[in-house]
Amino acid sequence: MRVLRDLIVAAVLVVILAIAAFDEWVAFVPSRPRALTSTPPPIPTDEPAPTPADEPPLIPTQAPSPPIAHVPSRAFTKKPALAPFKLIGAIRLPASEAVNIDLAKEVQECTMGAGYEDIHAGTQVIVTDQSGEIISLSKLTVGALVLNGDEPISEQPCSFLFIATVPSGRTAYGIEVAHRGKVFYTEKDLRSSAAVLNLGFPEERSG
């Protein structure tokens, strides 16, 4: 029993000595290097550090200039073009000069007789300005008569209508039908009422 006890004590001592030796060995083993966290020192160079005198001068910055406003020249400023307008007119002749009047009909077409054969549907209407320049062309429509029993047939008109598109802004507008002479109107007159040309009526009814 004593021998067994001595062996156990010896074994325990061996274990204790082994642990002590291991601790001493660990203490002498160098620790693993850690990663550097600081910035490495700069590598020395032979060039001297720049002095303030060697640095390039700073260029002063300037505030941006305000944009230049665009002012259109009067020489290149165009006035807006005036819109054209519709000229409505008619040439009227005495119904007594027509060759096909039927007094039993209240409304009927007119066919003009001798001396007025050039007045019919399709006859050209010429519109000129104050200088004589042609500014529009049109044609007569079919002549029409609306009978009025209270007036003599010689005083009732056969009317041939026409419509033309003419430019605005002219001083005067001359209207001529079948080369029977011009009658002039102002733009104000043509815009406010129809242009009526009377042919074959007494002077007091013309205009």
C-alpha positions in Angstrom: 0.0 0.0 0.0 2.8 2.3 0.7 4.3 1.7 -2.7 1.0 2.5 -4.4 0.7 5.7 -2.3 4.2 6.7 -3.3 3.5 6.1 -7.0 0.3 8.3 -6.8 2.2 11.1 -5.1 5.0 10.8 -7.7 2.4 11.0 -10.5 0.9 14.0 -9.0 4.2 15.7 -8.6 5.0 14.9 -12.3 1.8 16.5 -13.4 2.4 19.6 -11.3 6.0 19.9 -12.6 4.7 19.5 -16.2 2.1 22.2 -15.8 4.7 24.6 -14.3 7.1 23.9 -17.1 4.4 24.6 -19.7 3.6 27.9 -18.1 7.2 28.9 -18.2 7.5 28.0 -21.9 4.4 30.0 -22.8 5.8 33.0 -21.0 8.9 33.0 -23.2 7.2 32.4 -26.5 6.8 35.9 -28.3 3.3 37.0 -28.9 1.8 37.3 -32.5 2.4 40.7 -34.1 -0.7 42.9 -34.3 -1.8 44.9 -37.3 -0.4 48.4 -37.4 -3.1 51.0 -36.9 -1.0 54.1 -37.0 0.2 55.8 -40.2 3.7 54.9 -41.1 6.2 57.7 -40.9 6.9 59.4 -44.3 9.8 58.3 -46.3 12.5 60.9 -46.2 13.4 62.6 -49.5 16.2 64.8 -50.6 13.8 67.6 -51.8 13.2 70.3 -49.3 9.7 71.0 -48.1 7.9 73.7 -50.1 7.9 77.1 -48.5 5.1 79.7 -48.9 7.2 81.6 -51.4 7.5 78.5 -53.6 3.7 77.8 -53.7 1.8 79.1 -56.8 -0.2 82.3 -56.1 -3.9 81.9 -55.6 -6.1 83.3 -58.4 -8.9 85.4 -56.8 -12.4 84.2 -57.9 -14.8 86.7 -59.4 -18.5 86.8 -58.9 -20.4 85.8 -62.1 -21.5 88.7 -64.2 -25.3 89.2 -64.5 -26.9 88.1 -67.7 -27.3 90.7 -70.4 -30.9 91.4 -71.0 -32.0 91.0 -74.7 -33.6 94.1 -76.0 -35.0 93.6 -79.5 -34.1 96.3 -81.9 -37.0 98.4 -83.3 -35.6 97.9 -86.8 -36.2 94.2 -86.6 -39.5 94.3 -84.7 -42.3 93.4 -87.0 -45.9 94.4 -86.4 -48.3 91.6 -86.3 -50.0 91.1 -89.6 -53.7 92.1 -89.7 -56.1 89.3 -90.4 -58.1 89.5 -93.7 -61.8 89.9 -93.6 -64.8 88.9 -95.7 -66.2 91.5 -98.1 -69.9 90.9 -98.9 -71.5 92.7 -101.7 -74.1 92.7 -104.4 -74.8 94.4 -107.7 -78.5 95.2 -108.2 -80.3 95.9 -111.5 -84.0 96.8 -112.1 -86.1 93.6 -112.4 -87.8 95.3 -115.4 -84.6 94.7 -117.3 -84.8 90.9 -116.8 -86.3 88.7 -119.5 -87.8 85.9 -117.5 -89.8 87.6 -114.7 -92.9 85.7 -113.7 -95.1 88.0 -111.6 -96.9 85.0 -110.1 -93.7 83.9 -108.3 -92.6 85.6 -105.2 -89.0 84.4 -105.4 -87.3 83.7 -108.7 -84.0 83.8 -110.6 -83.2 86.8 -112.9 -81.8 86.6 -116.4 -80.9 90.0 -117.6 -81.8 91.3 -121.1 -80.2 93.5 -123.7 -77.5 95.9 -122.3 -76.9 93.8 -119.2 -76.0 90.4 -120.7 -72.6 90.6 -119.0 -74.2 90.5 -115.6 -74.9 86.8 -114.8 -73.7 84.0 -112.5 -69.9 83.6 -112.9 -69.2 87.2 -113.9 -65.8 88.2 -112.4 -65.6 90.7 -109.5 -62.3 92.5 -109.1 -61.2 94.2 -105.8 -58.3 96.6 -105.8 -56.7 98.9 -103.2 -56.0 102.6 -103.4 -53.0 102.1 -105.7 -54.9 100.0 -108.2 -53.3 96.7 -107.1 -55.6 93.7 -107.4 -56.0 92.3 -103.9 -58.9 89.8 -104.4 -61.1 88.2 -107.1 -64.6 86.8 -106.8 -67.6 85.9 -109.0 -71.3 86.7 -109.0 -73.8 84.2 -107.9 -77.2 83.6 -109.6 -79.4 86.7 -109.7 -82.5 86.6 -107.4 -85.6 88.6 -107.2 -88.0 88.8 -104.3 -91.2 90.4 -105.5 -92.9 93.1 -103.5 -96.4 93.8 -104.8 -96.4 97.4 -103.3 -93.6 98.6 -105.7 -93.5 98.8 -109.5 -91.4 96.1 -111.1 -89.0 98.8 -112.4 -88.0 99.7 -108.9 -87.5 96.2 -107.6 -84.0 94.8 -107.8 -82.5 91.7 -109.2 -79.5 91.1 -106.9 -76.3 89.2 -107.8 -74.3 88.5 -104.7 -70.5 88.0 -104.3 -68.1 87.4 -101.4 -64.4 88.1 -101.4 -61.6 87.7 -98.8 -59.5 90.9 -98.7 -56.5 92.0 -96.7 -57.0 94.5 -93.8 -55.3 97.9 -93.5 -55.8 99.4 -97.0 -56.9 103.0 -97.3 -59.6 102.3 -99.9 -61.1 99.3 -101.6 -62.3 99.5 -105.2 -64.9 97.1 -106.5 -65.5 96.6 -110.2 -68.0 94.2 -111.8 -67.7 93.3 -115.5 -65.5 96.4 -116.2 -68.4 98.8 -115.6 -66.3 101.1 -113.4 -65.0 101.1 -109.8 -66.8 102.1 -106.7 -64.6 102.8 -103.7 -65.3 102.0 -100.1 -63.4 102.3 -96.8 -62.6 99.3 -94.6 -65.0 100.6 -92.0 -67.8 100.7 -94.5 -67.1 97.2 -95.7 -66.9 95.7 -92.2 -70.1 97.3 -91.0 -72.4 96.6 -94.1 -72.5 95.0 -97.5 -71.1 96.8 -100.5 -74.1 97.5 -102.8 -73.5 98.5 -106.4 -76.6 99.7 -108.2 -76.7 99.5 -112.0 -79.6 101.0 -114.1 -81.4 102.7 -111.2 -81.8 106.4 -110.8 -78.9 108.2 -109.3 -80.5 108.6 -105.9 -80.5 104.8 -105.5 -76.9 104.2 -106.5 -74.0 104.0 -104.0 
